[in-house]
């Protein structure tokens, strides 16, 4: 199987696992995989509702997604955090939103 096919299938599996586990508002693909280049892993920004506990959600997602055998990195955040451009993480989020691709929206 070609690397690009593996990434597409892996991305679909990861997205399904995230949606079933965390019921996110949005998932954004960023990094090399978003640019159509083969990547060693898949970088995803997962936006969850404000009331969702971030650490617990991150732990649950990582545990469940390990079985996909697709290397991944997750950033879990809330809409409020995305709207805080003055904070250091706000700048990273803005870059991801501007350069990444939304692959799921509730």
PyMOL commands that set and color helices and strands:
alter all, ss='L'
color gray80, all
select helices_A, chain A and resi 3-22+32-35+54-68+79-82+88-99
alter helices_A, ss='H'
color red, helices_A
select strands_A, chain A and resi 26-30+42-48+72-78+101-105
alter strands_A, ss='S'
color yellow, strands_A
deselect
rebuild
show_as cartoon
